[in-house]
């Protein structure tokens, strides 16, 4: 097996430490589910320790070579591949994105659709339709590439990978547009703007000295490339910076080291920079409001002082702040509206001695409640990258958590099966628990009409499903029962990113390996179910 390094947008693992591909088996009782990635049976849990679908297995993707590699969205200090990588003599210029228009082959788009007519014809009564199934049509380097997205904007679902961004019809998966990038995608803001535009990070060149420091706006409805600009480099900053993106309204905000910026999604104009306050944002969470996790100066470097800021997206100024207890840090933002934040207190350098809390704040930034989680273990996957999360990565694409104005829904860590627990945000108390049954796991997707929508993972004997749990709890009520005939394919999406909209569920892979061209092209990247 060739020695490889993490692919574009893929972070490294520390030398001598286990990576995301050797986690313990989970809800399938130790029986491997055949994987689209390999005939091997090495377990995968890309959440880094708490995925909902641990029973999936893949081959180990290769050893990470010694030396400094890509760090999040930062500089690549070393790079090797299988000969498919860009030649080192290519100039630093990043080129101009080129749209290919519709999906017709004559316009440069490739056919990445797998026919589902036969599968749908064999459905049992009551089973949902497979709306479409996509396989990889992008030739990635030998070190692989990360998939960013999905973004669901109106009747289009969008994903970005390596040098390609594509939009598909949510009803039948037909490629509506494809945009070819001059350099690889390396970041993504999980949210789209209010008018359907997305912002991704792209590398500023094609050599191994390039880094992830350019922003590219794309209209998700049309595939038209908008403005592109480099991220300003603060004075005195030497080396690499890990950038994290978030969109709120018409603002894309980003943080890196001790600096932050906000840009207009419409035209790329800089709206704000590093604030004048003593507490500096190191991570943003976007959506209905823009929240920042900020670090404040202390008299001793070993002491930690942080606050949560509600930020005006137009100016970057904090409209309210909430100070955390001494030595507590923001871990993840589970919801921006209502405000629900997971905190952590690391007693020493080991994860075993890390304390956790989940707090809810009012719209005015006052403490609403602290969740009484008891002995339950909850670990939603919230990350901008496919494997390792970074300090400023406080939101990203989140699975395993949902919220409405009064309730937070969390999935417990699977131990053969799991539960969804509802917490009252005014009292912090658990109001009900729901289980899907023995050897099945589920996770919250969103809340509709007061009921939480959950995704139920497939098994050997059953396809996956989408179900709802009533506001008062109880047994999940199935909305979409996925076909048993596609359970193996559905299982191949290891810890997938999910999106649910208008009665349809979309599963996307998070990473493509480039070790073998044949397997690379057989990798399933996007699958959708509906009525």
VOGU-3710 file (C-alpha; in Angstrom, 3 decimals, decimal comma):
1> xxxxxxxxxx> 0,000/0,000/0,000  1,522/3,371/-0,943  2,357/5,880/1,726  -0,058/8,793/1,577  -0,760/12,072/3,250  -4,103/13,682/4,004  -5,812/14,955/0,860  -7,089/18,396/0,048  -8,902/19,803/3,033  -8,050/16,713/5,099
11> xxxxxxxxxx> -6,236/17,339/8,407  -3,395/15,171/9,701  -3,175/12,907/12,685  -0,466/13,240/15,273  2,432/10,842/14,985  1,911/7,691/16,974  -1,779/8,346/17,617  -4,736/6,459/16,166  -6,530/8,214/13,333  -10,246/8,312/12,597
21> xxxxxxxxxx> -10,255/4,964/10,813  -9,588/2,585/13,717  -12,498/3,107/16,060  -14,413/0,298/17,779  -17,366/-1,441/16,117  -20,859/-0,392/17,041  -24,516/-1,143/16,649  -24,220/-4,047/14,244  -22,931/-6,486/16,852  -19,461/-6,665/15,356
31> xxxxxxxxxx> -20,626/-7,871/11,935  -19,014/-5,775/9,210  -21,232/-3,982/6,739  -19,756/-4,169/3,223  -18,234/-0,828/2,336  -18,198/1,099/-0,902  -14,617/2,086/-0,182  -12,975/-1,287/0,089  -13,386/-4,977/0,562  -11,612/-4,643/3,890
41> xxxxxxxxxx> -13,192/-4,735/7,328  -11,324/-2,124/9,362  -13,828/-0,152/11,463  -14,516/3,500/10,756  -15,802/6,240/12,992  -14,962/9,554/11,382  -16,339/11,503/14,301  -13,130/10,790/16,173  -14,821/8,772/18,890  -18,573/9,172/18,934
51> xxxxxxxxxx> -20,227/8,530/15,589  -23,794/7,309/15,417  -23,151/4,579/12,858  -20,032/2,865/14,155  -20,736/-0,469/12,517  -19,432/0,700/9,166  -16,036/-0,651/8,088  -13,400/0,477/5,606  -9,806/-0,278/4,806  -7,162/1,770/6,531
61> xxxxxxxxxx> -6,449/4,557/4,090  -2,712/4,577/4,571  0,055/5,688/6,849  0,623/9,365/7,479  4,218/10,248/6,762  6,349/12,058/9,270  6,675/15,813/9,121  4,298/18,751/9,122  1,330/18,288/6,811  -1,801/20,239/6,107
71> xxxxxxxxxx> -3,346/21,670/9,289  -7,050/22,352/8,790  -7,360/25,259/6,405  -3,702/26,189/6,785  -0,464/25,893/4,901  0,643/22,611/3,362  4,216/22,003/4,412  4,614/18,663/2,630  2,708/16,850/-0,056  3,052/13,595/-1,898
81> xxxxxxxxxx> 0,756/11,539/-4,065  0,437/8,891/-6,694  1,426/10,920/-9,704  -2,053/12,408/-10,154  -1,167/15,516/-8,133  -0,449/18,838/-9,796  3,053/19,248/-11,132  5,306/21,247/-8,862  6,276/23,554/-11,694  2,789/24,984/-12,091
91> xxxxxxxxxx> 2,639/28,691/-11,332  1,043/30,013/-8,157  -1,854/31,588/-10,029  -5,162/30,059/-8,972  -7,011/30,522/-12,220  -10,615/31,490/-12,821  -13,515/29,144/-12,026  -15,193/27,931/-15,196  -18,877/26,910/-15,177  -19,872/24,034/-17,427
101> xxxxxxxxxx> -23,545/24,950/-17,480  -26,041/22,126/-17,452  -25,260/18,455/-17,079  -25,088/17,584/-20,756  -21,881/15,882/-21,774  -21,394/18,396/-24,578  -20,941/21,125/-22,002  -18,251/19,339/-20,040  -20,327/17,774/-17,270  -19,844/14,066/-16,659
111> xxxxxxxxxx> -22,478/11,447/-15,955  -22,205/10,513/-12,297  -25,701/9,047/-11,926  -26,358/5,411/-11,081  -29,696/4,151/-12,363  -32,243/3,503/-9,611  -35,213/2,420/-11,725  -34,599/-1,264/-11,067  -34,217/-0,720/-7,322  -37,439/1,233/-7,161
121> xxxxxxxxxx> -39,268/-1,407/-9,184  -38,320/-4,037/-6,591  -39,544/-2,039/-3,611  -41,826/-3,686/-1,116  -45,146/-2,018/-0,311  -44,670/1,026/1,902  -41,001/1,541/1,075  -39,779/4,968/-0,003  -38,290/5,708/-3,399  -34,611/6,167/-4,039
131> xxxxxxxxxx> -34,704/9,563/-5,701  -31,159/9,302/-7,011  -27,718/7,882/-6,323  -24,471/9,574/-7,321  -21,004/8,167/-7,676  -17,741/10,070/-7,813  -16,890/11,618/-11,175  -13,946/13,737/-10,028  -10,384/12,480/-10,416  -8,793/13,304/-7,054
141> xxxxxxxxxx> -5,094/13,188/-6,087  -3,614/10,068/-4,583  -3,915/11,571/-1,124  -7,675/11,971/-1,568  -9,995/14,915/-1,134  -12,569/16,096/1,356  -16,185/16,740/0,378  -17,733/20,017/1,558  -21,483/20,433/1,884  -24,216/19,631/1,354
151> xxxxxxxxxx> -26,007/22,914/0,869  -29,714/22,667/0,035  -30,884/25,878/-1,615  -34,397/25,778/-3,026  -34,572/22,972/-5,584  -30,800/22,491/-5,695  -28,392/20,505/-3,539  -24,727/21,451/-3,808  -21,454/19,796/-2,883  -17,826/20,813/-3,405
161> xxxxxxxxxx> -14,791/18,575/-3,721  -11,256/19,138/-4,946  -11,632/21,346/-8,070  -15,308/20,774/-8,685  -18,487/22,303/-7,291  -21,762/20,827/-8,551  -25,458/21,507/-8,117  -28,109/18,805/-8,540  -31,883/18,768/-8,690  -33,305/17,676/-5,336
171> xxxxxxxxxx> -36,069/15,701/-7,067  -34,149/13,494/-9,497  -30,463/14,290/-9,019  -29,905/15,667/-12,506  -26,836/17,848/-12,601  -28,017/21,421/-13,003  -24,582/22,972/-13,138  -20,911/22,250/-12,554  -18,214/24,775/-11,701  -14,559/23,941/-12,268
181> xxxxxxxxxx> -12,212/25,596/-9,791  -8,707/26,769/-10,629  -7,365/25,378/-7,350  -8,702/22,853/-4,826  -11,490/23,629/-2,373  -10,229/23,486/1,209  -12,950/25,071/3,402  -16,667/25,626/3,455  -19,115/27,727/5,425  -21,948/25,321/6,353
191> xxxxxxxxxx> -24,671/27,913/5,769  -25,878/29,611/2,599  -26,717/33,319/2,580  -30,321/34,477/2,643  -30,289/34,810/-1,159  -28,768/31,382/-1,813  -25,047/32,051/-2,124  -22,271/29,985/-0,568  -18,666/30,823/0,275  -15,848/28,300/0,172
201> xxxxxxxxxx> -12,123/28,506/0,781  -9,779/27,604/-2,078  -6,036/27,253/-2,148  -4,075/30,236/-3,446  -2,002/28,146/-5,822  -1,212/24,658/-7,033  2,263/24,123/-5,599  3,033/22,517/-2,263  3,764/25,992/-0,902  0,206/27,166/-1,495
211> xxxxxxxxxx> -2,207/27,567/1,377  -5,927/27,831/2,008  -6,210/31,599/2,009  -8,586/32,602/-0,812  -12,359/32,980/-0,557  -14,703/32,161/-3,450  -18,404/33,068/-3,562  -20,736/30,910/-5,662  -24,421/31,318/-6,460  -25,833/27,941/-5,421
221> xxxxxxxxxx> -28,907/28,369/-7,622  -27,078/29,014/-10,890  -23,518/27,802/-10,320  -22,144/31,196/-11,324  -18,861/32,120/-9,675  -18,945/35,489/-7,952  -16,196/37,423/-6,245  -12,922/35,897/-5,202  -10,397/37,472/-2,844  -7,471/36,581/-0,609
231> xxxxxxxxxx> -7,914/36,602/3,155  -5,938/39,555/4,540  -2,798/38,476/6,341  -2,307/40,317/9,647  1,005/42,007/10,280  3,468/39,898/12,202  1,780/36,563/11,409  4,298/33,980/10,258  3,482/30,424/9,216  0,100/28,832/8,806
241> xxxxxxxxxx> -3,354/29,806/10,010  -6,410/27,586/10,457  -9,412/29,467/9,098  -12,994/28,571/9,957  -15,971/30,029/8,044  -19,576/30,779/9,048  -22,373/32,657/7,264  -25,125/34,686/8,899  -27,493/36,734/6,748  -25,343/38,428/4,118
251> xxxxxxxxxx> -22,077/38,120/6,061  -19,394/35,464/5,897  -17,284/35,609/9,049  -13,967/33,875/9,577  -11,406/33,465/12,309  -7,774/32,429/12,396  -5,241/32,697/15,200  -6,081/35,974/16,987  -7,719/37,778/14,086  -11,182/37,754/12,556
261> xxxxxxxxxx> -12,941/39,246/9,557  -16,375/39,718/8,107  -17,139/40,105/4,407  -20,303/40,835/2,469  -21,449/37,684/0,694  -22,947/39,814/-2,080  -19,831/41,678/-3,187  -16,924/40,557/-0,986  -16,537/43,941/0,662  -14,843/43,735/4,066
271> xxxxxxxxxx> -17,364/44,645/6,767  -15,190/44,306/9,855  -11,825/43,136/11,091  -10,167/42,421/14,398  -12,288/44,027/17,141  -10,904/46,651/19,477  -12,182/44,828/22,560  -9,805/42,885/24,814  -11,631/39,609/24,160  -10,895/38,339/20,644
281> xxxxxxxxxx> -13,092/35,889/18,681  -11,418/32,618/17,763  -14,490/30,860/16,356  -17,809/31,812/14,753  -21,138/29,977/14,524  -23,586/31,151/11,870  -27,197/30,830/10,870  -30,098/32,863/12,253  -27,587/34,806/14,368  -23,815/35,128/14,493
291> xxxxxxxxxx> -22,172/33,897/17,689  -18,493/34,091/18,549  -16,359/32,221/21,037  -13,839/34,748/22,322  -10,678/34,482/24,413  -9,845/37,143/26,980  -6,418/38,031/28,403  -5,398/36,592/31,775  -2,530/37,221/34,152  -1,229/33,672/33,705
301> xxxxxxxxxx> -1,000/31,829/30,401  -2,279/28,591/31,926  -5,509/30,267/32,955  -8,420/30,401/30,527  -10,994/33,150/30,348  -13,609/33,055/27,613  -16,922/34,588/26,677  -19,737/34,017/24,207  -20,524/37,016/22,043  -23,659/37,819/20,050
311> xxxxxxxxxx> -22,189/39,599/17,031  -23,852/42,090/14,685  -23,037/40,581/11,253  -22,951/44,001/9,634  -20,413/45,589/12,002  -18,703/42,777/13,906  -19,578/44,438/17,209  -20,850/42,374/20,131  -24,430/43,289/21,123  -24,132/41,175/24,297
321> xxxxxxxxxx> -21,571/38,951/25,967  -21,805/36,034/28,371  -18,723/35,347/30,498  -17,877/31,692/31,093  -16,655/30,389/34,457  -12,886/30,458/34,898  -11,024/27,820/32,845  -14,137/26,772/30,921  -14,100/26,922/27,122  -16,621/26,837/24,311
331> xxxxxxxxxx> -16,608/23,349/22,813  -19,464/23,378/20,283  -22,446/25,549/19,473  -25,435/23,220/19,178  -27,875/25,959/18,221  -27,674/29,700/17,570  -31,424/30,259/17,887  -32,157/29,360/20,633  -28,625/29,731/21,959  -27,355/26,362/23,204
341> xxxxxxxxxx> -23,629/25,867/23,756  -21,537/22,915/24,925  -18,675/23,844/27,249  -15,621/21,941/28,424  -13,091/22,194/31,225  -9,912/20,253/30,584  -8,428/19,317/33,946  -5,233/17,979/32,385  -3,945/16,931/28,979  -6,091/13,798/28,745
351> xxxxxxxxxx> -9,650/13,659/27,430  -10,616/11,351/30,296  -10,283/14,249/32,725  -12,361/16,734/30,750  -15,589/17,998/32,275  -18,539/18,928/30,075  -21,599/21,136/30,417  -24,380/22,256/28,092  -25,950/25,649/28,735  -28,853/27,542/27,194
361> xxxxxxxxxx> -28,895/31,339/27,035  -31,752/33,764/26,533  -31,955/36,033/23,483  -30,491/38,730/25,722  -27,453/36,646/26,637  -28,420/35,624/30,165  -28,231/32,101/31,534  -31,470/30,275/30,815  -30,553/26,825/32,121  -27,822/24,231/32,453
371> xxxxxxxxxx> -28,824/20,863/31,077  -29,036/18,059/33,621  -27,482/15,331/31,493  -26,800/12,879/34,324  -24,690/9,899/33,331  -25,730/9,949/29,683  -23,054/10,411/27,049  -23,886/12,688/24,152  -21,520/13,404/21,304  -23,034/15,199/18,313
381> xxxxxxxxxx> -20,663/15,494/15,384  -20,167/19,188/14,670  -17,194/19,918/12,445  -16,134/21,752/9,301  -13,738/18,942/8,402  -14,213/15,232/7,834  -12,085/14,051/10,725  -10,301/16,258/13,242  -11,917/19,409/14,633  -9,889/22,451/15,560
391> xxxxxxxxxx> -10,133/24,979/18,350  -12,077/27,536/16,334  -14,290/24,918/14,709  -17,210/25,407/17,090  -20,049/24,582/14,684  -19,490/23,222/11,175  -21,973/20,725/9,808  -23,798/19,290/12,840  -25,465/15,875/13,102  -27,049/14,328/16,160
401> xxxxxxxxxx> -28,621/17,483/17,599  -31,686/19,625/16,886  -33,554/22,381/18,706  -36,675/24,502/18,649  -37,618/27,465/20,845  -38,288/25,367/23,953  -36,490/22,040/23,556  -33,086/20,596/22,707  -32,906/17,081/21,262  -29,725/15,034/21,675
411> xxxxxxxxxx> -28,872/11,475/20,677  -27,054/9,338/23,214  -23,831/7,622/22,243  -24,669/4,234/20,677  -24,078/1,065/22,683  -25,810/-1,363/20,354  -28,777/0,974/20,344  -29,336/4,534/21,506  -31,979/7,065/22,504  -33,042/10,574/21,635
421> xxxxxxxxxx> -33,485/12,679/24,774  -35,531/15,897/24,906  -34,424/18,661/27,295  -36,587/21,568/28,424  -34,469/24,666/27,814  -36,157/26,637/30,608  -35,480/24,044/33,319  -32,597/22,028/31,857  -34,418/18,819/32,759  -34,985/15,844/30,460
431> xxxxxxxxxx> -38,689/15,621/29,595  -38,717/12,344/27,670  -36,558/9,655/26,067  -37,315/7,668/22,930  -35,751/4,498/21,543  -36,171/3,012/18,094  -35,613/-0,548/19,345  -32,913/-3,141/19,772  -29,880/-2,893/17,479  -31,110/0,317/15,844
441> xxxxxxxxxx> -29,633/3,789/16,231  -31,072/7,176/15,372  -30,112/10,831/15,417  -32,063/14,091/15,304  -32,113/15,987/12,007  -34,410/18,972/12,537  -37,723/19,992/14,111  -40,927/20,366/12,101  -44,302/21,404/13,513  -43,138/20,673/17,058
451> xxxxxxxxxx> -41,972/17,132/16,270  -38,320/16,187/16,017  -37,343/14,490/12,751  -34,811/11,659/13,145  -32,728/9,512/10,829  -32,674/5,809/11,685  -29,563/3,970/10,510  -29,820/0,855/8,320  -28,930/-2,681/9,427  -28,423/-6,003/7,645
461> xxxxxxxxxx> -32,133/-6,765/7,786  -33,624/-3,289/7,368  -33,027/-0,161/5,366  -32,688/3,180/7,053  -35,647/5,424/7,732  -36,817/8,932/8,495  -39,228/9,231/11,401  -40,753/11,808/13,711  -41,134/11,802/17,480  -44,121/13,672/18,891
471> xxxxxxxxxx> -43,620/16,707/21,175  -44,619/14,485/24,093  -42,219/11,680/23,146  -43,146/8,091/22,432  -42,205/5,660/19,687  -40,839/7,157/16,456  -43,387/7,308/13,635  -41,847/6,358/10,303  -42,238/8,838/7,447  -39,851/7,255/4,948
481> xxxxxxxxxx> -38,963/3,570/5,112  -35,888/3,127/2,947  -35,762/0,010/0,748  -34,085/-3,076/2,139  -32,554/-3,640/-1,313  -30,384/-0,522/-0,896  -29,420/-1,061/2,768  -25,900/-2,132/1,819  -25,336/0,973/-0,293  -26,884/3,189/2,380
491> xxxxxxxxxx> -24,602/1,587/4,964  -21,609/2,502/2,808  -22,047/6,158/3,748  -19,918/6,032/6,889  -21,136/8,622/9,405  -22,636/10,638/6,557  -23,497/14,287/6,554  -27,256/14,492/6,296  -29,768/17,075/5,144  -33,544/16,878/5,389
501> xxxxxxxxxx> -35,765/19,266/3,444  -39,311/19,118/2,054  -39,794/15,444/2,875  -36,506/14,321/1,326  -33,354/13,102/3,032  -29,904/13,420/1,494  -26,822/11,458/2,557  -23,376/12,667/1,504  -19,961/11,152/1,983  -17,310/13,320/3,594
511> xxxxxxxxxx> -14,128/12,075/1,976  -12,896/10,407/-1,217  -9,714/8,370/-1,236  -7,442/8,522/-4,249  -5,432/5,346/-3,767  -7,109/3,425/-6,563  -8,722/5,002/-9,633  -11,260/2,213/-10,071  -12,494/2,315/-6,490  -12,320/6,097/-6,509
521> xxxxxxxxxx> -14,806/6,231/-9,387  -17,061/3,636/-7,720  -17,415/5,629/-4,502  -20,999/6,675/-3,820  -21,076/10,373/-2,948  -24,744/11,391/-2,676  -27,957/9,459/-2,088  -31,512/10,723/-1,683  -34,798/9,170/-0,557  -38,345/10,497/-0,815
531> x> -41,926/9,572/-1,600
//
